[in-house]
């Protein structure tokens, strides 16, 4: 189980309350597909991903980004039981989606950069550290059921 | 390989951030040490407190090296040759790529905070690629 200090929990929940999940989710997923184009292999049914502009404007990317970040929000609500929260999703990503867990780390880091660009003032080094710990914990939980 | 467009984006972005040059490096390092405490093992002699003169001064060196890289972006290998030798034979940061990825992340967080919306997905992609290229050059001589 991940141990969180009161300060870390505060950094996480306080920033999360300001996040527009639809916008941030869309932006994070779009950036994943743009910065690490090989990740597009998981989204071959999404249509036009041929340029940064196409990716950013793609409605399926937007919708899926919102879905992903909404799911991420479950970790924020369940900081003390992240592994249990993502057990089912871990199996899904292994057995059905066949996603290399390295990609969870990439998306986590991208989310951090999106948050930094939107919340410059709040995103202090201590806030970043709490969030890096969180994305790491989520990535770890999502990889846990792989076999 | 960085495309001409990416090179231009990187140079323009670095120019935009240049008025914060003095603090950027120190902030990146402090974020590295705060988010990834294991990286402190490479600086056992440092005062690790916020605002530490050692962190600030080392940060300036890192930014100066990156500025050299940005200015010789089409020949990173040569521009960073001495630093590459230093990292390989003296500093031996190990494993080569892993801490560089962490520092790249922190540098990008600093840039994203500074530039906000201007740290567009295109700029983000170009910078991520550039910092990976720098890390690769720095680990060229490891073995």
Interface residues (C-beta under 8 A of the other chain):
Chain A: X27 X30 X31 X34 X35 X52 X55 X56 X109 X112 X113 X114 X116 X117 X118 X120 X123 X125 X126 X128 X129 X132 X133
Chain B: X27 X30 X31 X34 X35 X36 X50 X105 X106 X108 X109 X110 X112 X113 X114 X115 X116 X117 X119 X120 X121 X122 X124 X125 X128
